[in-house]
Amino acid sequence: MIGAILFLTIAMGIGRFSFTSVLPFLRESENLSVQTGSVIAAGNYIGYLVGAFAAGWIVKYQKSILGLNVFLCILSVFFMGVTDQVSMWFSLRIVSGITGGIIFVLTSSMLMDYLAKYQLGKWSGYTFSGIGLGIAISGLVVPLFVSYGNWRIAYFGLTAIAAFCMVITFILWRNLRAEPHIKSPKSDKVLRGFMVWLTIAYGLEGLGYIITGTFLVDLVHSIPSIQQYAGFSWVIVGLGAIPSAPLWIWLMTTYKPTTILSIAYIIQIVAVILPVLTTNIWSVLLSALLFGSTFVGLVAMSTSYGRQLSPKKSASVVSILTTSYAVGQIIGPIAAGMLVKQYGSYNAALVLASIIILFALILLRVGLLFQKSPTTQAVESTSLE
C-alpha cells in the first residue's frame, strides 16, 4: 500500500501536477504567455492518453515495466530543469505523461486486484492519497526552492524527492509478485451498459477539472492582493486531496454509489466557479480545498465503480476510463489558454469548466436512468468488495 502511494506521488503529484506550481515562476522568468504554458501542459496529457491506452495491453512483466516507467518519469522531471527550449519542455511533458499513464494504470489495477483477492477493496482509496501527497509536497517546496535560486532549482529538488520515493518503494516491493492478467473472452466486453455513460462522464470530468488543475496557482499569482498565497493554494489542494479518496470510497460503501458520485460532481462545480464569483483569499482557499477534496475522490470512485461493473478486467477498466479522462485533459488547457488570450482573465475558462462538469453530472444521471442493467443494480445495492 505504501509503495503504491509513493508511486502515485511520483507519477501524478510530482511528474504531472508539480508543473502547476512551477508555471507562474517559469512564465515570469522566461516571459511565456498563458497559451504557451497551456501547450506545454497539454504535452503531459497527450502522453498520458498514450500511456493509459498502452497500459491496458500489458498483461505480464507488470512490475518490471512499472519500475522502468517510474525511473523514466523521474528523468523527465530532472531534464525539465536543464533545458530552456519550449519544444523540449513539450517533449519532456509528453514523456512524463506516457510514463505517468502507465504507472497510474498498472499501480491502480495491481493494487485493486490484490485488495479484492483478500476482500479489502474498501482500502483501495488510500492508494490515491499519493496524488494529494505529491501535490502538497510540490506546493510546499517549489516556492522554497525558487527562493534559493529559480524554477530550475525547483525541478532538481523535486527530482531528489521523487528519487527518494522510488528507492523506498523498490525496497518495500522487492518481494512483490504481480499476477499476469488473464485475457477474458472477446464476448466479455467492458464498454457496455452503464460503463459507457460512466466513461463519457469521466472524460468530461477530465476536461473540466484540468483547467483549475493546471492554472490555479497561476490564477492566484495573477491577482496582486493575494499573490503571496499562490503556492499555499496548491498546498491546500493537496491537503484536501490526501484524505479525500478513502473518505469518498467509504461513503460509496455506505450509501448508493452513484448518489455519492453525483454529490462529488456538485461540490466540484462549486469549487471551480467560486473564484469567478469572488477573489478574496478565503474564497480562493475554500475553492482549493473543495477542488482537492473532489478531483482525486472522483478518480478513485470512478475507477472503483468501473471495476465493480467488470470485476475480472481491472486493467482494461482502468485503462478505458483513464484514456477517456486523458482525452478531456488534452482539450482543457488548450481551450483555457485561448479563452484567457481572448478575454484577458481566467473567468471565462472557469465558467466553461463548470458547465462541462455539470454536463458530466447530467450524463451520469441520464445514463443511470436509461441503462440500468442487472450488473449495475447489483453494484448499486452492495458495497465495494
C-alpha positions in Angstrom: 0.0 0.0 0.0 2.7 2.5 1.0 4.7 1.7 -2.2 1.6 2.3 -4.4 1.0 5.6 -2.6 4.6 6.7 -3.3 4.5 5.6 -6.9 1.4 7.8 -7.5 3.2 10.6 -5.6 6.0 10.4 -8.2 3.9 10.0 -11.3 0.9 12.2 -10.5 1.8 14.5 -7.7 5.3 15.4 -8.9 5.5 14.2 -12.5 2.3 15.7 -13.5 1.0 18.3 -11.1 4.2 20.0 -10.0 4.1 21.9 -13.3 1.1 23.8 -11.8 3.3 25.1 -9.0 6.3 25.8 -11.3 4.3 27.5 -14.1 4.0 31.0 -12.6 7.7 31.2 -11.9 8.5 29.7 -15.4 6.3 32.2 -17.1 7.7 35.1 -15.2 11.3 34.1 -15.7 11.1 33.0 -19.4 8.4 35.5 -20.4 6.0 32.8 -21.5 2.3 33.5 -22.4 -0.6 31.6 -20.9 -1.2 30.0 -24.3 2.4 28.7 -24.4 2.1 27.4 -20.9 -1.2 25.6 -21.8 0.5 24.0 -24.8 3.4 22.7 -22.7 0.9 21.4 -20.1 -1.1 19.7 -22.9 2.0 17.7 -23.7 1.7 15.8 -20.5 -2.0 15.0 -21.2 -1.2 13.8 -24.7 1.4 11.5 -23.3 -1.0 10.4 -20.5 -3.5 9.3 -23.2 -0.9 7.2 -24.9 0.4 5.7 -21.7 -3.1 4.9 -20.3 -4.1 3.2 -23.6 -0.8 1.2 -23.8 -1.1 0.1 -20.2 -4.3 -1.8 -21.0 -2.3 -4.1 -23.2 0.3 -5.0 -20.6 -0.6 -8.5 -19.3 2.7 -9.6 -17.9 6.0 -8.3 -16.6 4.0 -5.5 -15.0 6.4 -5.0 -12.1 9.4 -4.6 -14.4 7.6 -2.3 -16.8 6.3 -0.3 -13.9 9.8 0.2 -12.4 11.2 1.3 -15.7 8.5 3.9 -16.2 9.0 5.3 -12.7 12.7 5.8 -13.5 11.9 7.5 -16.8 9.3 9.7 -15.2 11.8 11.0 -12.7 14.3 11.7 -15.5 11.7 13.8 -17.3 11.3 15.9 -14.2 15.1 16.4 -13.9 15.6 17.4 -17.6 12.7 20.0 -17.3 15.2 22.0 -15.2 18.0 21.5 -17.7 16.6 22.9 -20.9 15.1 26.3 -21.8 13.5 25.3 -25.1 9.7 25.2 -25.4 9.9 22.3 -27.8 12.0 20.3 -25.3 9.6 21.2 -22.4 6.7 20.0 -24.5 8.6 16.7 -25.4 9.5 16.1 -21.8 6.0 16.6 -20.7 4.9 14.0 -23.2 7.4 11.6 -21.7 6.1 12.4 -18.2 2.6 11.8 -19.4 3.3 8.5 -21.1 5.1 7.1 -18.0 2.5 8.6 -15.7 -0.3 7.0 -17.5 1.4 3.6 -17.4 2.3 4.0 -13.7 -1.2 5.0 -12.8 -3.0 2.2 -14.6 -0.6 -0.6 -13.5 -0.3 0.6 -9.9 -4.1 1.0 -9.5 -5.0 -2.3 -11.2 -2.4 -4.3 -9.4 -3.4 -3.0 -6.0 -7.1 -3.3 -6.6 -6.7 -6.9 -7.7 -4.6 -7.6 -4.6 -7.0 -6.0 -2.3 -10.1 -7.6 -3.9 -8.4 -11.0 -3.5 -8.4 -10.5 0.3 -11.8 -8.8 0.4 -10.1 -5.4 1.2 -11.5 -3.4 -1.7 -12.6 -0.5 0.5 -8.9 0.2 1.3 -8.2 1.0 -2.4 -8.9 4.7 -1.8 -5.8 5.1 0.2 -3.7 4.5 -2.9 -4.9 7.7 -4.5 -3.8 9.7 -1.5 -0.4 9.6 -3.2 -1.7 12.2 -5.7 -2.6 14.6 -3.0 0.6 14.0 -1.1 2.6 14.8 -4.2 0.6 18.0 -4.9 1.0 19.1 -1.3 4.7 18.5 -1.4 5.2 20.4 -4.7 3.0 23.3 -3.5 5.2 23.5 -0.3 8.7 23.0 -1.7 8.5 24.7 -5.1 8.3 28.3 -3.7 11.0 27.3 -1.2 13.4 26.0 -3.8 12.7 29.0 -6.0 13.6 31.4 -3.1 17.1 29.7 -3.1 17.6 30.0 -6.8 15.0 29.8 -9.6 12.5 27.4 -11.2 15.3 25.1 -12.3 16.3 24.5 -8.7 12.7 23.6 -8.0 12.8 20.9 -10.6 16.1 19.5 -9.3 14.7 19.4 -5.8 11.6 17.7 -6.9 13.8 15.1 -8.7 15.6 14.3 -5.5 12.3 13.9 -3.6 10.9 11.6 -6.4 14.1 9.5 -6.4 13.8 9.0 -2.6 10.2 7.8 -3.0 11.3 5.4 -5.8 14.1 3.9 -3.7 11.7 3.4 -0.7 9.2 1.7 -2.9 11.7 -0.6 -4.6 12.8 -1.7 -1.1 9.2 -2.3 0.0 8.3 -4.1 -3.2 11.4 -6.2 -3.5 9.4 -9.5 -2.9 6.2 -8.4 -4.6 5.0 -10.5 -7.5 2.4 -9.2 -9.9 0.0 -11.8 -11.2 -0.2 -11.9 -15.1 -3.6 -10.7 -16.3 -5.7 -13.4 -18.0 -7.4 -12.2 -21.1 -11.1 -12.6 -20.9 -13.2 -13.9 -23.8 -13.9 -11.4 -26.5 -17.6 -11.7 -25.7 -16.8 -10.3 -22.2 -16.9 -6.6 -23.2 -16.0 -3.9 -20.7 -17.5 -0.9 -22.5 -21.2 -1.8 -22.3 -24.3 -0.7 -20.4 -23.7 2.0 -17.7 -20.0 1.7 -18.2 -20.4 3.7 -21.4 -22.1 6.6 -19.6 -19.6 6.5 -16.8 -16.7 6.6 -19.2 -18.1 9.6 -21.2 -18.9 11.5 -17.9 -15.4 10.7 -16.6 -13.9 12.1 -19.9 -15.9 15.3 -19.4 -14.7 15.5 -15.8 -11.1 15.3 -17.1 -11.8 18.2 -19.5 -13.4 20.3 -16.8 -11.3 19.7 -13.8 -7.9 20.1 -15.6 -8.5 23.8 -16.2 -8.3 24.5 -12.5 -5.8 21.7 -12.0 -3.4 23.4 -14.5 -3.9 27.1 -13.8 -5.0 27.5 -10.2 -1.6 28.7 -8.9 -1.1 31.0 -11.9 -4.6 32.4 -11.4 -3.9 33.2 -7.8 -0.4 34.6 -8.7 -2.1 36.9 -11.2 -4.2 38.6 -8.5 -1.9 41.2 -6.7 -3.9 41.3 -3.5 -3.4 37.5 -2.9 -0.4 36.8 -5.0 1.7 35.7 -1.9 -0.8 32.8 -1.4 -0.3 31.3 -4.8 1.9 28.4 -3.7 -0.1 27.9 -0.5 -3.3 27.4 -2.5 -1.7 24.4 -4.2 -0.7 23.0 -0.7 -4.4 23.3 0.3 -5.4 21.4 -2.8 -3.0 18.6 -1.8 -4.1 18.6 1.8 -7.8 18.3 0.6 -6.8 15.5 -1.8 -4.9 13.3 0.7 -7.8 12.0 2.8 -10.5 12.5 0.1 -10.2 9.2 -1.8 -10.6 6.9 1.3 -13.4 9.1 2.6 -15.3 9.0 -0.7 -14.7 5.3 -1.1 -16.1 4.8 2.4 -19.2 6.9 1.5 -19.6 4.7 -1.6 -19.6 1.5 0.5 -22.1 3.0 2.9 -24.6 4.8 0.6 -25.7 4.5 -3.0 -22.5 4.8 -5.1 -24.0 6.9 -8.0 -25.5 9.3 -5.4 -22.1 9.8 -3.8 -20.5 10.3 -7.3 -23.2 12.9 -8.1 -22.5 14.8 -4.8 -18.8 14.9 -5.6 -19.6 16.4 -9.0 -21.8 19.1 -7.5 -19.1 20.1 -4.9 -16.5 20.3 -7.7 -18.7 22.6 -9.7 -18.9 24.9 -6.7 -15.1 24.7 -6.3 -14.4 25.6 -9.9 -16.9 28.5 -10.2 -16.1 30.1 -6.8 -13.0 32.2 -7.9 -15.2 33.7 -10.6 -17.7 35.0 -8.0 -15.2 36.3 -5.5 -11.4 36.6 -5.3 -10.7 37.2 -1.6 -8.2 34.9 0.0 -10.8 32.9 2.0 -13.0 32.1 -1.1 -9.9 31.1 -3.1 -8.6 28.8 -0.4 -12.1 27.3 0.1 -12.2 26.7 -3.7 -8.8 25.0 -3.5 -9.9 22.8 -0.6 -13.1 21.7 -2.3 -11.3 21.1 -5.6 -8.7 19.0 -3.9 -11.2 17.0 -1.9 -13.2 16.1 -5.1 -11.0 15.6 -8.1 -9.0 12.7 -6.5 -12.1 11.3 -5.0 -13.8 11.2 -8.4 -10.8 9.4 -9.8 -10.9 6.8 -7.0 -14.7 6.4 -7.1 -15.0 6.1 -10.9 -12.2 3.5 -11.2 -13.5 1.5 -8.2 -17.1 1.6 -9.5 -16.0 0.7 -13.0 -14.1 -2.3 -11.6 -17.3 -3.5 -9.9 -19.1 -3.4 -13.2 -16.3 -5.7 -14.7 -14.5 -7.2 -11.8 -12.4 -9.6 -13.9 -10.9 -6.9 -16.1 -9.4 -4.4 -13.8 -6.6 -3.3 -16.1 -9.0 -2.8 -19.0 -11.4 -0.9 -16.9 -8.8 1.5 -15.5 -7.2 1.9 -19.0 -10.5 2.7 -20.7 -11.6 5.2 -18.0 -8.1 6.8 -17.9 -7.9 7.1 -21.7 -11.3 8.9 -21.7 -10.1 11.2 -18.9 -6.9 11.9 -20.8 -8.7 13.0 -23.9 -10.5 15.6 -21.9 -7.3 16.7 -20.3 -5.7 17.4 -23.6 -8.5 19.7 -24.7 -9.0 21.6 -21.4 -5.7 23.5 -21.1 -5.6 24.5 -24.8 -9.2 25.8 -24.7 -8.5 27.6 -21.5 -5.4 29.3 -23.0 -7.4 30.5 -25.9 -10.1 31.9 -23.6 -7.5 33.7 -21.4 -6.0 35.3 -24.5 -9.4 36.4 -25.8 -10.8 37.8 -22.5 -7.7 38.6 -20.5 -8.6 36.6 -17.4 -9.3 33.1 -16.3 -13.0 33.7 -15.6 -14.3 32.5 -19.0 -12.2 29.4 -18.8 -13.6 28.6 -15.3 -17.2 29.2 -16.4 -16.6 26.8 -19.3 -15.1 24.2 -16.9 -18.0 24.4 -14.5 -20.5 23.9 -17.4 -18.6 20.9 -18.7 -18.6 19.3 -15.2 -22.3 20.0 -14.9 -22.9 18.3 -18.2 -20.9 15.3 -17.0 -23.2 15.1 -14.0 -26.3 15.2 -16.2 -25.0 12.5 -18.4 -24.2 10.3 -15.4 -27.8 10.6 -14.1 -29.3 10.1 -17.5 -27.2 7.0 -18.0 -28.3 5.6 -14.7 -31.9 6.2 -15.7 -31.8 4.6 -19.1 -29.1 2.0 -18.8 -30.0 0.2 -15.6 -28.6 -3.3 -16.1 -28.7 -6.2 -13.6 -25.0 -5.7 -13.1 -25.5 -2.0 -12.3 -28.3 -2.8 -9.9 -26.2 -5.3 -8.1 -23.3 -2.9 -7.7 -25.7 -0.1 -6.5 -27.2 -2.4 -3.8 -23.9 -3.8 -2.5 -20.8 -2.3 -1.0 -17.4 -2.4 -2.9 -15.5 -5.6 -2.4 
